[in-house]
Amino acid sequence: MWHSYLNGLVIAAGLIIALGAQNAFVLAQSLRREHHLPVAVLCVVCDALLVCAGVFGLAALLAQNPLLLGIARWGGAAFLLWYGSQALRRAVKPQGLEAAQRAPRSRRAVLLAALAVTLLNPHVYLDTVLLIGSLGAQQSDPGAYTLGAASASLIWFFTLALGAAWLAPWLARPATWRLIDLAVALMMFGIAAQLIINAPG
């Protein structure tokens, strides 16, 4: 159980904690204290639902088809290696995370914008549903894996929402993102190696 939970936590953390539109949006709302907690809740719920759909939808499909399971395993390993390589590239030329300045908006407008940033991004389906889901379908305890992935989302988005003012000076520094991207690369390479080593002979 704990092995699956930690796998979900590490994989999801590596994908979530990356410089992107969703993180920039959450940070911007948090710095301005503009409906930042509802935005964090929305992001966590969306991630959890997408991970569940990926893990449990793919789990049944993969269990019935060893060929698809193999494709998911090797495809997931290849994607993780590619993703880790991208993180290394970002570490070479890091950028700070800056909060965009916007006029005050209603809670409804902010939540709709958060939904758009989350669900209209094609990477959320590639990362959260396909990658995290296909890897979760291979775990000995998919439920624990899903909980681990949801925990990573919960920790990260509420860290941004509640600690934005404290984190902002560090997240604005390219050196901070260099360290984050190096850690992400190591995590992705480690999980990819695990998939390859544990592949059926």
C-alpha positions as CSV (number, residue, x, y, z in Angstrom):
1,M,0.0,0.0,0.0
2,W,2.6,2.5,1.1
3,H,4.8,1.8,-2.0
4,S,1.9,2.6,-4.3
5,Y,1.0,5.6,-2.3
6,L,4.6,7.0,-2.5
7,N,4.7,6.2,-6.2
8,G,1.5,8.3,-6.7
9,L,2.8,11.1,-4.5
10,V,6.2,11.3,-6.3
11,I,4.9,11.0,-9.9
12,A,2.1,13.5,-9.3
13,A,4.4,15.9,-7.5
14,G,6.9,15.8,-10.4
15,L,4.2,16.7,-12.9
16,I,2.3,19.3,-10.8
17,I,5.3,21.2,-9.4
18,A,6.4,22.6,-12.7
19,L,6.4,26.1,-14.1
20,G,3.1,26.4,-15.9
21,A,-0.1,28.4,-16.5
22,Q,-2.1,26.7,-13.6
23,N,0.6,27.3,-11.0
24,A,1.1,30.9,-12.2
25,F,-2.7,31.4,-12.0
26,V,-2.9,30.0,-8.4
27,L,0.1,32.0,-7.3
28,A,-1.3,35.2,-8.8
29,Q,-4.7,34.8,-7.0
30,S,-2.9,33.9,-3.8
31,L,-0.6,36.9,-3.8
32,R,-3.7,39.1,-4.3
33,R,-5.8,37.1,-1.7
34,E,-8.5,37.0,-4.4
35,H,-10.6,33.8,-3.9
36,H,-7.3,31.9,-3.6
37,L,-8.6,29.1,-1.3
38,P,-11.6,28.2,-3.5
39,V,-9.2,28.2,-6.5
40,A,-6.9,25.8,-4.7
41,V,-9.8,23.5,-3.8
42,L,-11.0,23.5,-7.4
43,C,-7.6,22.6,-8.7
44,V,-7.2,19.7,-6.2
45,V,-10.7,18.4,-6.9
46,C,-10.1,18.5,-10.7
47,D,-6.8,16.7,-10.3
48,A,-8.3,14.0,-8.1
49,L,-11.2,13.4,-10.5
50,L,-8.9,13.2,-13.5
51,V,-6.5,10.8,-11.7
52,C,-9.4,8.6,-10.7
53,A,-10.7,8.5,-14.2
54,G,-7.3,7.6,-15.5
55,V,-6.4,5.0,-12.9
56,F,-9.6,3.1,-12.7
57,G,-10.7,3.5,-16.3
58,L,-7.3,2.3,-17.6
59,A,-6.9,-0.3,-14.8
60,A,-9.8,-2.5,-16.1
61,L,-8.7,-2.1,-19.7
62,L,-5.0,-2.9,-19.1
63,A,-5.9,-5.9,-16.9
64,Q,-7.6,-7.5,-19.9
65,N,-4.9,-6.7,-22.4
66,P,-1.2,-7.5,-21.6
67,L,-0.2,-5.8,-24.9
68,L,-1.8,-2.5,-23.7
69,L,-0.2,-3.0,-20.3
70,G,3.2,-3.3,-22.0
71,I,2.6,-0.3,-24.2
72,A,1.6,1.7,-21.1
73,R,4.7,0.6,-19.2
74,W,7.2,1.4,-21.9
75,G,5.3,4.4,-23.1
76,G,5.1,5.7,-19.5
77,A,8.9,5.1,-19.0
78,A,9.7,6.9,-22.3
79,F,7.5,9.8,-21.3
80,L,9.1,10.1,-17.9
81,L,12.5,10.0,-19.4
82,W,11.5,12.8,-21.8
83,Y,9.8,14.8,-19.1
84,G,12.9,14.5,-16.9
85,S,15.1,15.7,-19.8
86,Q,12.8,18.7,-20.3
87,A,13.2,19.5,-16.6
88,L,17.0,19.3,-17.0
89,R,16.7,21.7,-19.9
90,R,14.7,24.2,-17.8
91,A,17.2,23.9,-15.1
92,V,19.9,25.1,-17.5
93,K,17.9,28.3,-18.2
94,P,15.6,28.7,-15.3
95,Q,12.9,31.4,-15.1
96,G,11.1,32.9,-12.1
97,L,7.4,32.5,-11.5
98,E,5.8,35.9,-11.6
99,A,2.2,36.7,-10.7
100,A,0.3,38.6,-13.4
101,Q,-1.4,41.9,-12.3
102,R,-5.2,41.9,-13.0
103,A,-8.2,44.0,-11.9
104,P,-10.3,42.5,-9.1
105,R,-12.8,39.9,-10.2
106,S,-15.8,38.1,-8.7
107,R,-15.5,34.6,-7.3
108,R,-17.5,33.2,-10.2
109,A,-15.2,34.8,-12.7
110,V,-12.1,33.6,-10.9
111,L,-13.3,30.0,-10.6
112,L,-14.4,29.9,-14.3
113,A,-10.9,31.2,-15.2
114,A,-9.3,28.5,-13.0
115,L,-11.5,25.8,-14.7
116,A,-10.4,27.1,-18.1
117,V,-6.7,27.1,-17.1
118,T,-7.1,23.6,-15.7
119,L,-9.3,21.8,-18.2
120,L,-8.6,23.5,-21.5
121,N,-4.9,22.7,-21.2
122,P,-4.2,19.5,-23.3
123,H,-1.3,18.7,-21.1
124,V,-3.6,18.0,-18.2
125,Y,-5.1,15.1,-20.1
126,L,-1.7,13.8,-21.2
127,D,-0.1,14.1,-17.8
128,T,-2.9,13.5,-15.3
129,V,-5.2,11.1,-17.2
130,L,-3.0,9.2,-19.5
131,L,0.4,9.2,-17.8
132,I,-0.5,9.2,-14.1
133,G,-3.5,7.0,-14.9
134,S,-1.7,4.4,-16.9
135,L,1.1,4.2,-14.3
136,G,-1.5,3.9,-11.5
137,A,-3.3,1.1,-13.3
138,Q,-0.1,-1.0,-12.9
139,Q,0.3,-0.5,-9.2
140,S,-0.4,-3.3,-6.7
141,D,-2.8,-0.9,-4.9
142,P,-4.3,1.6,-7.4
143,G,-6.5,3.2,-4.6
144,A,-3.4,4.0,-2.5
145,Y,-1.6,5.3,-5.7
146,T,-4.6,7.6,-6.4
147,L,-4.6,8.9,-2.8
148,G,-0.9,9.6,-3.1
149,A,-1.4,11.6,-6.4
150,A,-4.3,13.5,-4.8
151,S,-2.1,14.2,-1.7
152,A,0.6,15.7,-3.9
153,S,-2.0,18.0,-5.5
154,L,-3.5,19.0,-2.2
155,I,-0.1,19.8,-0.6
156,W,1.2,21.8,-3.6
157,F,-1.9,23.9,-4.3
158,F,-2.5,24.7,-0.6
159,T,1.1,25.5,-0.1
160,L,0.8,28.0,-3.0
161,A,-2.5,29.3,-1.7
162,L,-1.6,29.7,2.0
163,G,2.1,30.4,1.6
164,A,2.2,32.6,-1.5
165,A,3.3,35.8,0.3
166,W,6.1,33.9,2.0
167,L,7.0,31.8,-1.1
168,A,6.9,34.6,-3.7
169,P,10.4,36.0,-3.2
170,W,11.8,32.4,-3.6
171,L,9.6,31.4,-6.5
172,A,10.6,34.6,-8.3
173,R,14.2,33.5,-8.3
174,P,15.4,31.4,-11.2
175,A,17.8,29.6,-8.9
176,T,14.8,28.2,-6.9
177,W,13.3,26.8,-10.1
178,R,16.7,25.3,-11.1
179,L,16.7,23.3,-7.9
180,I,13.0,22.3,-8.3
181,D,13.5,21.2,-11.9
182,L,16.6,19.2,-11.0
183,A,14.6,17.4,-8.2
184,V,11.8,16.8,-10.7
185,A,14.2,15.3,-13.2
186,L,15.7,13.0,-10.6
187,M,12.2,11.8,-9.6
188,M,11.1,11.2,-13.1
189,F,14.3,9.3,-14.0
190,G,13.9,7.2,-10.8
191,I,10.4,6.2,-11.6
192,A,11.2,5.4,-15.2
193,A,14.1,3.2,-14.0
194,Q,11.7,1.4,-11.7
195,L,9.2,0.7,-14.5
196,I,12.0,-0.6,-16.7
197,I,13.6,-2.8,-14.0
198,N,10.3,-4.3,-12.9
199,A,9.1,-5.0,-16.5
200,P,8.2,-8.7,-17.0
201,G,11.0,-10.7,-18.6
